[in-house]
Amino acid sequence: MPGKKILMLTGEFTEEYEIFVYQQAMEAVGHIVHVVCPDKNAGDLIKTSLHDFEGDQTYTEKPGHYALLNKTFSEAERQLDQYHAVYCAGGRGPEYIRTDKRVQAMVRHFHENEKPIFTICHGVQILIAVDGVVRGKKVGALAACEPEVTLAGGTYIDLSPTEAYVDGTMVSAKGWTALAAFIRECLKVLGTEIRHS
């Protein structure tokens, strides 16, 4: 069976691990991941951030590596029917791309067509910006997003830093420390089986 096509929504200062680790893991097992950012083209670079937990009351933030976009945003907009799932990476990017009506329309497409939706960390902020996407769902995210999840009609799940949660075809996790579990659950939802001999 051919790999699935996944649309990754990013913005400037999206968390770098949540871009690079996810993209490379999915591509390693044969899926296609198109990384897009509003108003940017294939070949453009975006700045990323690196969030860490260093004993403070909240996460710290440092500059990350540049991330290469491999799909032009406007092309992805016109080709949504070709994608099997959408992935909302976290970090700072979701704070501003969630207000973009084109991003909202993209998410609405996946929701209304009952396609898988994957979200990690602050990525849930993109989903919350579209009415009904998290309503009635149990969702994990960074703890700071709990009030927003609740106000949008969802139930916030306080996951451990290494857990992922599945509600139907929605997969969520608290942050990059959960990427192994998160990717494993995304693969299951996509119907990907990995066998060891």
Contact map, one row per residue, 1 for C-alpha under 8 A:
11100000000000000000000000000000000000000000000000000000000000000000000000000000000000000000000000000000000000000000000000000000000000000000000000000000000000000000000000000000000000000000000000000
11110000000000000000000000000110000000000000000000000000000000000000000000000000000000000000000000000000000000000000000000000000000000000000000000000000000000000000000000000000000000000000000000000
11111000000000000000000000001111000000000000000000000000000000000000000000000000000000000000000000000000000000000000000000000000000000000000000000000000000000000000000000000000000000000000000000000
01111100000000000000000000000111000000000000000000000000000000000000000000000000001100000000000000000000000000000000000000000000000000000000000000000000000000000000000000000000000000000000010000000
00111110000000000000000000000011110000000000000000000000000000000000000000000000011110000000000000000000000000000000000000000000000000000000000000000000000000000000000000000000000000000000000000000
00011111000000000000000000000011110000000000000000000000000000000000000000000000001111100000000000000000000000000000000000000000000000000000000000000000000000000000000000000000000000000000000000000
00001111100000000000000000000000111100000000000000000000000000000000000000010000001011100000000000000000000000000000000000000000000000000000000000000000000000000000000000000000000000000000000000000
00000111110000000000000000000000111100000000000000000000000000000000000000000000000001111000000000000000000000000000000000000000000000000000000000000000000000000000000000000000000000000000000000000
00000011111000000000000000000000001110000000000000000000000000000000000000000000000001111000000000000010000000000000000000000000000000000000000000000000000000000000000000000000000000000000000000000
00000001111101000000000000000000001110000000000000000000000000000000000000000000000000011000110010000000000000000000000000000000000000000000000000000000000000000000000000000000000000000000000000000
00000000111111000000000000000000000011000000010000000000000000000000000000000000000000000001110110000000000000000000000000000000000000000000000000000000000000000000000000000000000000000000000000000
00000000011111000000000000000000000010000000011100000000000000000000000000000000000000000001100000000000000000000000000000000000000000000000000000000000000000000000000000000000000000000000000000000
00000000001111110000000000000000000000000000011110000000000000110000000000000000000000000011100000000000000000000000000000000000000000000000000000000000000000000000000000000000000000000000000000000
00000000011111110110000000000000000000000000001110000000000000000000000000000000000000001111110000000000000000000000000000000000000000000000000000000000000000000000000000000000000000000000000000000
00000000000011111110000000000000000000000000000111100000000000010000000000000000000000001111100000000000000000000000000000000000000000000000000000000000000000000000000000000000000000000000000000000
00000000000011111111000000000000000000000000000111000000000000011010000000000000000000000000000000000000000000000000000000000000000000000000000000000000000000000000000000000000000000000000000000000
00000000000000111111110000000000000000000000000001000000000000000000000000000000000000000000000000000000000000000000000000000000000000000000000000000000000000000000000000000001000000000000000000000
00000000000001111111110000000000000000000000000000000000000000000000000000000000000000001100000000000000000000000000000100000000000000000000000000000000000000000000000000000011001000000000000000000
00000000000001111111111000000000000000000000000000000000000000000010000000000000000000001000000000000000000000000000000000000000000000000000000000000000000000000000000000000000000000000000000000000
00000000000000011111111100000000000000000000000000000000000000000010000000000000000000000000000000000000000000000000000000000000000000000000000000000000000000000000000000000000000000000000000000000
00000000000000001111111110000000000000000000000000000000000000000000000000000000000000000000000000000000000000000000000000000000000000000000000000000000000000000000000000000000001000000000000000000
00000000000000001111111111000000000000000000000000000000000000000000000000000000000000000000000000000000000000000000000000000000000000000000000000000000000000000000000000000000001000100000000000000
00000000000000000011111111100000100000000000000000000000000000000000000000000000000000000000000000000000000000000000000000000000000000000000000000000000000000000000000000000000000000000000000000000
00000000000000000001111111110000000000000000000000000000000000000000000000000000000000000000000000000000000000000000000000000000000000000000000000000000000000000000000000000000000000000000000000000
00000000000000000000111111111000000000000000000000000000000000000000000000000000000000000000000000000000000000000000000000000000000000000000000000000000000000000000000000000000000000100000000000000
00000000000000000000011111111111100000000000000000000000000000000000000000000000000000000000000000000000000000000000000000000000000000000000000000000000000000000000000000000000000000100000000000000
00000000000000000000001111111111100000000000000000000000000000000000000000000000000000000000000000000000000000000000000000000000000000000000000000000000000000000000000000000000000000000000000000000
00000000000000000000000111111110000000000000000000000000000000000000000000000000000000000000000000000000000000000000000000000000000000000000000000000000000000000000000000000000000000000000000000000
00100000000000000000000011111110000000000000000000000000000000000000000000000000000000000000000000000000000000000000000000000000000000000000000000000000000000000000000000000000000000000000000000000
01110000000000000000000001111111000000000000000000000000000000000000000000000000000000000000000000000000000000000000000000000000000000000000000000000000000000000000000000000000000000000000000000000
01111100000000000000000001111111100000000000000000000000000000000000000000000000000000000000000000000000000000000000000000000000000000000000000000000000000000000000000000000000000000000000000000000
00111100000000000000000001100111110000000000000000000000000000000000000000000000000000000000000000000000000000000000000000000000000000000000000000000000000000000000000000000000000000000000000000000
00001111000000000000001001100011111000000000000000000000000000000000000000000000000000000000000000000000000000000000000000000000000000000000000000000000000000000000000000000000000000000000000000000
00001111000000000000000000000001111100000000000000000000000000000000111000000000000000000000000000000000000000000000000000000000000000000000000000000000000000000000000000000000000000000000000000000
00000011110000000000000000000000111110000000000000000000000000000001111000000000000000000000000000000000000000000000000000000000000000000000000000000000000000000000000000000000000000000000000000000
00000011110000000000000000000000011111011100000000000000000000000000111110010000000000000000000000000000000000000000000000000000000000000000000000000000000000000000000000000000000000000000000000000
00000000111100000000000000000000001111111000000000000000000000000000100110000000000000000000000000000000000000000000000000000000000000000000000000000000000000000000000000000000000000000000000000000
00000000001000000000000000000000000111110000000000000000000000000000000011000000000000000000000010010010000000000000000000000000000000000000000000000000000000000000000000000000000000000000000000000
00000000000000000000000000000000000011111000000000000000000000000000000011000000000000000000000000000000000000000000000000000000000000000000000000000000000000000000000000000000000000000000000000000
00000000000000000000000000000000000111111101000000000000000000000000100110000000000000000000000000000000000000000000000000000000000000000000000000000000000000000000000000000000000000000000000000000
00000000000000000000000000000000000110111111000000000000000000000000111110000000000000000000000000000000000000000000000000000000000000000000000000000000000000000000000000000000000000000000000000000
00000000000000000000000000000000000100011111000000000000000000000001111110000000000000000000000000000000000000000000000000000000000000000000000000000000000000000000000000000000000000000000000000000
00000000000000000000000000000000000000001111100000000000000000000001111000000000000000000000000000000000000000000000000000000000000000000000000000000000000000000000000000000000000000000000000000000
00000000000000000000000000000000000000011111110000000000000000000001110000000000000000000000000000000000000000000000000000000000000000000000000000000000000000000000000000000000000000000000000000000
00000000000000000000000000000000000000000011111000000000000000000111100000000000000000000000000000000000000000000000000000000000000000000000000000000000000000000000000000000000000000000000000000000
00000000001110000000000000000000000000000001111100000000000000000111100000000000000000000000000000000000000000000000000000000000000000000000000000000000000000000000000000000000000000000000000000000
00000000000111000000000000000000000000000000111110000000000000111110000000000000000000000000000000000000000000000000000000000000000000000000000000000000000000000000000000000000000000000000000000000
00000000000111110000000000000000000000000000011111000000000000111110000000000000000000000000000000000000000000000000000000000000000000000000000000000000000000000000000000000000000000000000000000000
00000000000011110000000000000000000000000000001111100000000011111000000000000000000000000011000000000000000000000000000000000000000000000000000000000000000000000000000000000000000000000000000000000
00000000000000111000000000000000000000000000000111110000000011110000000000000000000000000010000000000000000000000000000000000000000000000000000000000000000000000000000000000000000000000000000000000
00000000000000100000000000000000000000000000000011111000001111000000000000000000000000000010000000000000000000000000000000000000000000000000000000000000000000000000000000000000000000000000000000000
00000000000000000000000000000000000000000000000001111100001110000000000000000000000000000000000000000000000000000000000000000000000000000000000000000000000000000000000000000000000000000000000000000
00000000000000000000000000000000000000000000000000111111011100000000000000000000000000000000000000000000000000000000000000000000000000000000000000000000000000000000000000000000000000000000000000000
00000000000000000000000000000000000000000000000000011111001100000000000000000000000000000000000000000000000000000000000000000000000000000000000000000000000000000000000000000000000000000000000000000
00000000000000000000000000000000000000000000000000001111110000000000000000000000000000000000000000000000000000000000000000000000000000000000000000000000000000000000000000000000000000000000000000000
00000000000000000000000000000000000000000000000000001111111100000000000000000000000000000000000000000000000000000000000000000000000000000000000000000000000000000000000000000000000000000000000000000
00000000000000000000000000000000000000000000000000000011111000000000000000000000000000000000000000000000000000000000000000000000000000000000000000000000000000000000000000000000000000000000000000000
00000000000000000000000000000000000000000000000000001011111100000000000000000000000000000000000000000000000000000000000000000000000000000000000000000000000000000000000000000000000000000000000000000
00000000000000000000000000000000000000000000000000111101111110000000000000000000000000000000000000000000000000000000000000000000000000000000000000000000000000000000000000000000000000000000000000000
00000000000000000000000000000000000000000000000000111101011111000000000000000000000000000000000000000000000000000000000000000000000000000000000000000000000000000000000000000000000000000000000000000
00000000000000000000000000000000000000000000000011110000001111100000000000000000000000000000000000000000000000000000000000000000000000000000000000000000000000000000000000000000000000000000000000000
00000000000000000000000000000000000000000000000011100000000111110000000000000000000000000000000000000000000000000000000000000000000000000000000000000000000000000000000000000000000000000000000000000
00000000000010000000000000000000000000000000001111000000000011111000000000000000000000000000000000000000000000000000000000000000000000000000000000000000000000000000000000000000000000000000000000000
00000000000010110000000000000000000000000000001111000000000001111100000000000000000000000000000000000000000000000000000000000000000000000000000000000000000000000000000000000000000000000000000000000
00000000000000010000000000000000000000000000001110000000000000111110000000000000000000000000000000000000000000000000000000000000000000000000000000000000000000000000000000000000000000000000000000000
00000000000000000000000000000000000000000000111100000000000000011111000000000000000000000000000000000000000000000000000000000000000000000000000000000000000000000000000000000000000000000000000000000
00000000000000010011000000000000000000000000111100000000000000001111100000000000000000000000000000000000000000000000000000000000000000000000000000000000000000000000000000000000000000000000000000000
00000000000000000000000000000000001000000111110000000000000000000111110000000000000000000000000000000000000000000000000000000000000000000000000000000000000000000000000000000000000000000000000000000
00000000000000000000000000000000011110011111110000000000000000000011111100000000000000000000000000000000000000000000000000000000000000000000000000000000000000000000000000000000000000000000000000000
00000000000000000000000000000000011100001111000000000000000000000001111100000000000000000000000000000000000000000000000000000000000000000000000000000000000000000000000000000000000000000000000000000
00000000000000000000000000000000011100001110000000000000000000000000111110110000000000000000000000000000000000000000000000000000000000000000000000000000000000000000000000000000000000000000000000000
00000000000000000000000000000000000110011100000000000000000000000000111111110000000000000000000000000000000000000000000000000000000000000000000000000000000000000000000000000000000000000000000000000
00000000000000000000000000000000000111111100000000000000000000000000001111111000000000000000000000000000000000000000000000000000000000000000000000000000000000000000000000000000000000000000000000000
00000000000000000000000000000000000001100000000000000000000000000000000111111100000000000000000000000000000000000000000000000000000000000000000000000000000000000000000000000000000000000000000000000
00000000000000000000000000000000000000000000000000000000000000000000001111111110000000000000000000000000000000000000000000000000000000000000000000000000000000000000000000000000000000000000000000000
00000010000000000000000000000000000100000000000000000000000000000000001111111111000000000000000000000000000000000000000000000000000000000000000000000000000000000000000000000000000000000000000000000
00000000000000000000000000000000000000000000000000000000000000000000000011111111000000000000000000000100010000000000000000000000000000000000000000000000000000000000000000000000000000000000000000000
00000000000000000000000000000000000000000000000000000000000000000000000001111111000000000000000000000000000000000000000000000000000000000000000000000000000000000000000000000000000000000000000000000
00000000000000000000000000000000000000000000000000000000000000000000000000111111111000000000000000000000000000000000000000000000000000000000000000000000000000000000000000000000000000000000000000000
00000000000000000000000000000000000000000000000000000000000000000000000000011111111000000000000000000000010010000000000000000000000000000000000000000000000000000000000000000000000000000000000000000
00000000000000000000000000000000000000000000000000000000000000000000000000000011111100000000000000000000000000000000000000000000000000000000000000000000000000000000000000000000000000000000000000000
00001000000000000000000000000000000000000000000000000000000000000000000000000011111100000000000000000000000000000000000000000000000000000000000000000000000000000000000000000000000000000000000000000
00011110000000000000000000000000000000000000000000000000000000000000000000000011111111000000000000000000000000000000000000000000000000000000000000000000000000000000000000000000000000000000000000000
00011100000000000000000000000000000000000000000000000000000000000000000000000000111111000000000000000000000000000011000000000000000000000000000000000000000000000000000000000000000000000000000000000
00001110000000000000000000000000000000000000000000000000000000000000000000000000001111100000000000000000000001000011110000000000000000000000000000000000000000000000000000000000000000000000000000000
00000111100000000000000000000000000000000000000000000000000000000000000000000000001111110000000000000000001001000011110000000000000000000000000000000000000000000000000000000000000000000000000000000
00000111100000000000000000000000000000000000000000000000000000000000000000000000000011111000000000000000000000000000111000000000000000000000000000000000000000000000000000000000000000000000000000000
00000001110000000000000000000000000000000000000000000000000000000000000000000000000001111100010000000000000000000000111100110100000000000000000000000000000000000000000000000000000000000000000000000
00000001110001100110000000000000000000000000000000000000000000000000000000000000000000111110010000000000000000000000001111100000000000000000000000000000000000000000000000000000000000000000000000000
00000000000001100100000000000000000000000000000000000000000000000000000000000000000000011111110000000000000000000000001111110000000000000000000000000000000000000000000000000010000000000000000000000
00000000000011100000000000000000000000000000000011100000000000000000000000000000000000001111110000000000000000000000000011100000000000000000000000000000000000000000000000000000000000000000000000000
00000000001111100000000000000000000000000000000010000000000000000000000000000000000000000111111100000000000000000000000001000000000000000000000000000000000000000000000000000000000000000000000000000
00000000011111100000000000000000000000000000000000000000000000000000000000000000000000000111111110000000000000000000000000000000000000000000000000000000000000000000000000000000000000000000000000000
00000000011001000000000000000000000000000000000000000000000000000000000000000000000000011111111111000000000000000000000001111100000000000000000000000000000000000000000000000000000000000000000000000
00000000000000000000000000000000000000000000000000000000000000000000000000000000000000000001111111100000000000000000000001001100000000000000000000000000000000000000000000000000000000000000000000000
00000000001000000000000000000000000000000000000000000000000000000000000000000000000000000001111111110000000000000000000000000000000000000000000000000000000000000000000000000000000000000000000000000
00000000011000000000000000000000000001000000000000000000000000000000000000000000000000000000111111110010000000000000000000000100000000000000000000000000000000000000000000000000000000000000000000000
00000000000000000000000000000000000000000000000000000000000000000000000000000000000000000000011111111011000000000000000000001110100000000000000000000000000000000000000000000000000000000000000000000
00000000000000000000000000000000000000000000000000000000000000000000000000000000000000000000001111111011000000000000000000000000100000000000000000000000000000000000000000000000000000000000000000000
00000000000000000000000000000000000001000000000000000000000000000000000000000000000000000000000111111111000000000000000000000000000000000000000000000000000000000000000000000000000000000000000000000
00000000000000000000000000000000000000000000000000000000000000000000000000000000000000000000000001111111100000000000000000000000000000000000000000000000000000000000000000000000000000000000000000000
00000000000000000000000000000000000000000000000000000000000000000000000000001000000000000000000000011111110000000000000000000000000000000000000000000000000000000000000000000000000000000000000000000
00000000100000000000000000000000000001000000000000000000000000000000000000000000000000000000000011111111111000000000000000000000000000000000000000000000000000000000000000000000000000000000000000000
00000000000000000000000000000000000000000000000000000000000000000000000000000000000000000000000001111111111100000000000000000110110000000000000000000000000000000000000000000000000000000000000000000
00000000000000000000000000000000000000000000000000000000000000000000000000000000000000000000000000001111111110000000000000000000000000000000000000000000000000000000000000000000000000000000000000000
00000000000000000000000000000000000000000000000000000000000000000000000000001001000000000000000000000111111111000000000000000000000000000000000000000000000000000000000000000000000000000000000000000
00000000000000000000000000000000000000000000000000000000000000000000000000000000000001000000000000000011111111100000000000000110010000000000000000000000000000000000000000000000000000000000000000000
00000000000000000000000000000000000000000000000000000000000000000000000000000000000000000000000000000001111111110000000000000000010010000000000000000000000000000000000000000000000000000000000000000
00000000000000000000000000000000000000000000000000000000000000000000000000000001000000000000000000000000111111111000000000000000000000000000000000000000000000000000000000000000000000000000000000000
00000000000000000000000000000000000000000000000000000000000000000000000000000000000011000000000000000000011111111111100000000000000000000000000000000000000000000000000000000000000000000000000000000
00000000000000000000000000000000000000000000000000000000000000000000000000000000000000000000000000000000001111111111100000000000000010000000000000000000000000000000000000000000000000000000000000000
00000000000000000000000000000000000000000000000000000000000000000000000000000000000000000000000000000000000111111110000000000000000000000000000000000000000000000000000000000000000000000000000000000
00000000000000000000000000000000000000000000000000000000000000000000000000000000000000000000000000000000000011111110000000000000000000000000000000000000000000000000000000000000000000000000000000000
00000000000000000000000000000000000000000000000000000000000000000000000000000000000000000000000000000000000001111111000000000000000000000000000000000000000000000000000010000000000000000000000000000
00000000000000000000000000000000000000000000000000000000000000000000000000000000000111000000000000000000000001111111100000000000000000000000000000000000000000000000000010000000000000000000000000000
00000000000000000000000000000000000000000000000000000000000000000000000000000000000111000000000000000000000001100111110000000000000000000000000000000000000000000000000011100000000000000000110000000
00000000000000000000000000000000000000000000000000000000000000000000000000000000000011110000000000000000000001100011111000000000000000000000000000000000000000000000000011100000000000000000000000000
00000000000000000000000000000000000000000000000000000000000000000000000000000000000011110000000000000000000000000001111100000000000000000000000000000000000000000000000001110000000000000100000000000
00000000000000000000000000000000000000000000000000000000000000000000000000000000000000111100000000000000000000000000111110110000000000000000100000000000000000000000000001111000000000000000000000000
00000000000000000100000000000000000000000000000000000000000000000000000000000000000000011100000000000000000000000000011111110000000000000001110000000000000000000000000000011111000000000000000000000
00000000000000000000000000000000000000000000000000000000000000000000000000000000000000001110000000000000000000000000001111110000000000000001110000000000000000000000000000001111000000000000000000000
00000000000000000000000000000000000000000000000000000000000000000000000000000000000000001111011000000000000000000000000111111000000000000000110010000000000000000000000000000000000000000000000000000
00000000000000000000000000000000000000000000000000000000000000000000000000000000000000011110010000000000000000000000001111111110000000000000100000000000000000000000000000000000000000000000000000000
00000000000000000000000000000000000000000000000000000000000000000000000000000000000000010100010000000000000000000000001111111111000000000000100010001000000000000000000000000000000000000000000000000
00000000000000000000000000000000000000000000000000000000000000000000000000000000000000000000011001000000000000000000000001111111100000000000000010010000000000000000000000000000000000000000000000000
00000000000000000000000000000000000000000000000000000000000000000000000000000000000000010000011011000001001000000000000000111111110000000000000000000000000000000000000000000000000000000000000000000
00000000000000000000000000000000000000000000000000000000000000000000000000000000000000000000000001000001001000000000000000111111110011000000000000000000000000000000000000000000000000000000000000000
00000000000000000000000000000000000000000000000000000000000000000000000000000000000000000000000000000000000000000000000000011111111111000000000000011001000000000000000000000000000000000000000000000
00000000000000000000000000000000000000000000000000000000000000000000000000000000000000000000000001100001000000000000000000001111111000000000000000000000000000000000000000000000000000000000000000000
00000000000000000000000000000000000000000000000000000000000000000000000000000000000000000000000000000001001100000000000000000111111110000000000000000000000000000000000000000000000000000000000000000
00000000000000000000000000000000000000000000000000000000000000000000000000000000000000000000000000000000000000000000000000000001111111100000000000000001000000000000000000000000000000000000000000000
00000000000000000000000000000000000000000000000000000000000000000000000000000000000000000000000000000000000000000000000000000001011111100000000000000001100000000000000000000000000000000000000000000
00000000000000000000000000000000000000000000000000000000000000000000000000000000000000000000000000000000000100100000000000000011011111100000000000000000000000000000000000000000000000000000000000000
00000000000000000000000000000000000000000000000000000000000000000000000000000000000000000000000000000000000000000000000000000011001111111110000000001001110000000000000000000000000000000000000000000
00000000000000000000000000000000000000000000000000000000000000000000000000000000000000000000000000000000000000000000000000000000001111111000000000000001110000000000000000000000000000000000000000000
00000000000000000000000000000000000000000000000000000000000000000000000000000000000000000000000000000000000000000000000000000000000001111100000000000000111000000000000000000000000000000000000000000
00000000000000000000000000000000000000000000000000000000000000000000000000000000000000000000000000000000000000000000000000000000000001111110000000000000111000000000001000000000000000000000000000000
00000000000000000000000000000000000000000000000000000000000000000000000000000000000000000000000000000000000000000000000000000000000001011111000000000000011110000000001000000000000000000000000000000
00000000000000000000000000000000000000000000000000000000000000000000000000000000000000000000000000000000000000000000000000000000000001001111100000001000011110000000101000111000000000000000000000000
00000000000000000000000000000000000000000000000000000000000000000000000000000000000000000000000000000000000000000000000110000000000000000111110000000000000111100001100000011100000000000000000000000
00000000000000000000000000000000000000000000000000000000000000000000000000000000000000000000000000000000000000000000001111110000000000000011111011000000000111100000000000011110000000000000000000000
00000000000000000000000000000000000000000000000000000000000000000000000000000000000000000000000000000000000000000000000111000000000000000001111111000000000000000000000000001110000000000000000000000
00000000000000000000000000000000000000000000000000000000000000000000000000000000000000000000000000000000000000000000000000000000000000000000111111000000000001000000000000000100000000000000000000000
00000000000000000000000000000000000000000000000000000000000000000000000000000000000000000000000000000000000000000000000000000000000000000000011111100000000000000000000000000000000000000000000000000
00000000000000000000000000000000000000000000000000000000000000000000000000000000000000000000000000000000000000000000000001011000000000000000111111111000000000000000000000000000000000000000000000000
00000000000000000000000000000000000000000000000000000000000000000000000000000000000000000000000000000000000000000000000000000000000000000000111111111100000100000000000000000000000000000000000000000
00000000000000000000000000000000000000000000000000000000000000000000000000000000000000000000000000000000000000000000000000000000000000000000000111111110000000000000000000000000000000000000000000000
00000000000000000000000000000000000000000000000000000000000000000000000000000000000000000000000000000000000000000000000000001001000000000000000011111111000000000000000000000000000000000000000000000
00000000000000000000000000000000000000000000000000000000000000000000000000000000000000000000000000000000000000000000000000010001000001000010000011111111111100000000000000000000000000000000000000000
00000000000000000000000000000000000000000000000000000000000000000000000000000000000000000000000000000000000000000000000000000000000000000000000001111111111100000000000000000000000000000000000000000
00000000000000000000000000000000000000000000000000000000000000000000000000000000000000000000000000000000000000000000000000000000000000000000000000111111110000000000000000000000000000000000000000000
00000000000000000000000000000000000000000000000000000000000000000000000000000000000000000000000000000000000000000000000000000001001101100000000000011111110000000000000000000000000000000000000000000
00000000000000000000000000000000000000000000000000000000000000000000000000000000000000000000000000000000000000000000000000000000000101111000000000001111111000000000000000000000000000000000000000000
00000000000000000000000000000000000000000000000000000000000000000000000000000000000000000000000000000000000000000000000000000000000001111110000000001111111100000000000000000000000000000000000000000
00000000000000000000000000000000000000000000000000000000000000000000000000000000000000000000000000000000000000000000000000000000000000011110000000001100111110000000000000000000000000000000000000000
00000000000000000000000000000000000000000000000000000000000000000000000000000000000000000000000000000000000000000000000000000000000000000111100001001100011111000000000000000000000000000000000000000
00000000000000000000000000000000000000000000000000000000000000000000000000000000000000000000000000000000000000000000000000000000000000000111100000000000001111100000000000000000000000000000000000000
00000000000000000000000000000000000000000000000000000000000000000000000000000000000000000000000000000000000000000000000000000000000000000001101000000000000111110000000000000100000000000000000000000
00000000000000000000000000000000000000000000000000000000000000000000000000000000000000000000000000000000000000000000000000000000000000000001100000000000000011111111100000001100000000000000000000000
00000000000000000000000000000000000000000000000000000000000000000000000000000000000000000000000000000000000000000000000000000000000000000000000000000000000001111110000000000100000000000000000000000
00000000000000000000000000000000000000000000000000000000000000000000000000000000000000000000000000000000000000000000000000000000000000000000000000000000000000111110000000000110110000000000000000000
00000000000000000000000000000000000000000000000000000000000000000000000000000000000000000000000000000000000000000000000000000000000000000000000000000000000000111111000000000100111110000000000000000
00000000000000000000000000000000000000000000000000000000000000000000000000000000000000000000000000000000000000000000000000000000000000000000000000000000000000111111100000001100010011000000000000000
00000000000000000000000000000000000000000000000000000000000000000000000000000000000000000000000000000000000000000000000000000000000000000001000000000000000000100111110000111100010011001000000000000
00000000000000000000000000000000000000000000000000000000000000000000000000000000000000000000000000000000000000000000000000000000000000000011000000000000000000100011111000111000000001001000000000000
00000000000000000000000000000000000000000000000000000000000000000000000000000000000000000000000000000000000000000000000000000000000000000000000000000000000000000001111111110000000000001000000000000
00000000000000000000000000000000000000000000000000000000000000000000000000000000000000000000000000000000000000000000000000000000000000001110000000000000000000000000111111100000000000000000000000000
00000000000000000000000000000000000000000000000000000000000000000000000000000000000000000000000000000000000000000000000000000000000000000000000000000000000000000000011111000000000000000000000000000
00000000000000000000000000000000000000000000000000000000000000000000000000000000000000000000000000000000000000000111100000000000000000000000000000000000000000000000011111100000000000000000100000000
00000000000000000000000000000000000000000000000000000000000000000000000000000000000000000000000000000000000000000001111000000000000000000000000000000000000000000000011111110000000000000000000000000
00000000000000000000000000000000000000000000000000000000000000000000000000000000000000000000000000000000000000000001111000000000000000000010000000000000000000000001111011111000000001001100000000000
00000000000000000000000000000000000000000000000000000000000000000000000000000000000000000000000000000000000000000000011100000000000000000011100000000000000000000001110001111100000001000000000000000
00000000000000000000000000000000000000000000000000000000000000000000000000000000000000000000000000000000000000000000001110000000000000000011110000000000000000100011100000111110011001000000000000000
00000000000000000000000000000000000000000000000000000000000000000000000000000000000000000000000000000000000000000000000110000000000000000001111000000000000001111111000000011111110000000000000000000
00000000000000000100000000000000000000000000000000000000000000000000000000000000000000000100000000000000000000000000000110000000000000000000110000000000000000001000000000001111111000000000000000000
00000000000000001100000000000000000000000000000000000000000000000000000000000000000000000000000000000000000000000000000110000000000000000000000000000000000000000000000000000111111000000000000000000
00000000000000000000000000000000000000000000000000000000000000000000000000000000000000000000000000000000000000000000000000000000000000000000000000000000000000001100000000000111111100000000000000000
00000000000000000000000000000000000000000000000000000000000000000000000000000000000000000000000000000000000000000000000000000000000000000000000000000000000000001111000000001111111111000000000000000
00000000000000000100110000000000000000000000000000000000000000000000000000000000000000000000000000000000000000000000000000000000000000000000000000000000000000000100000000001011111111100000000000000
00000000000000000000000000000000000000000000000000000000000000000000000000000000000000000000000000000000000000000000000000000000000000000000000000000000000000000100000000000000111111110000000000000
00000000000000000000000000000000000000000000000000000000000000000000000000000000000000000000000000000000000000000000000000000000000000000000000000000000000000000111000000000000011111111000000000000
00000000000000000000000000000000000000000000000000000000000000000000000000000000000000000000000000000000000000000000000000000000000000000000000000000000000000000011100000111000011111111100000000000
00000000000000000000010011000000000000000000000000000000000000000000000000000000000000000000000000000000000000000000000000000000000000000000000000000000000000000000000000000000001111111110000000000
00000000000000000000000000000000000000000000000000000000000000000000000000000000000000000000000000000000000000000000000000000000000000000000000000000000000000000000000000000000000111111111000000000
00000000000000000000000000000000000000000000000000000000000000000000000000000000000000000000000000000000000000000000000000000000000000000000000000000000000000000001110000100000000011111111100000000
00000000000000000000000000000000000000000000000000000000000000000000000000000000000000000000000000000000000000000000010000000000000000000000000000000000000000000000000000100000000001111111110000000
00000000000000000000000000000000000000000000000000000000000000000000000000000000000000000000000000000000000000000000000000000000000000000000000000000000000000000000000000000000000000111111111110000
00000000000000000000000000000000000000000000000000000000000000000000000000000000000000000000000000000000000000000000000000000000000000000000000000000000000000000000000000000000000000011111111110000
00000000000000000000000000000000000000000000000000000000000000000000000000000000000000000000000000000000000000000001000000000000000000000000000000000000000000000000000010000000000000001111111100000
00010000000000000000000000000000000000000000000000000000000000000000000000000000000000000000000000000000000000000001000000000000000000000000000000000000000000000000000000000000000000000111111100000
00000000000000000000000000000000000000000000000000000000000000000000000000000000000000000000000000000000000000000000000000000000000000000000000000000000000000000000000000000000000000000011111110000
00000000000000000000000000000000000000000000000000000000000000000000000000000000000000000000000000000000000000000000000000000000000000000000000000000000000000000000000000000000000000000011111111000
00000000000000000000000000000000000000000000000000000000000000000000000000000000000000000000000000000000000000000000000000000000000000000000000000000000000000000000000000000000000000000011001111100
00000000000000000000000000000000000000000000000000000000000000000000000000000000000000000000000000000000000000000000000000000000000000000000000000000000000000000000000000000000000000000000000111110
00000000000000000000000000000000000000000000000000000000000000000000000000000000000000000000000000000000000000000000000000000000000000000000000000000000000000000000000000000000000000000000000011111
00000000000000000000000000000000000000000000000000000000000000000000000000000000000000000000000000000000000000000000000000000000000000000000000000000000000000000000000000000000000000000000000001111
00000000000000000000000000000000000000000000000000000000000000000000000000000000000000000000000000000000000000000000000000000000000000000000000000000000000000000000000000000000000000000000000000111
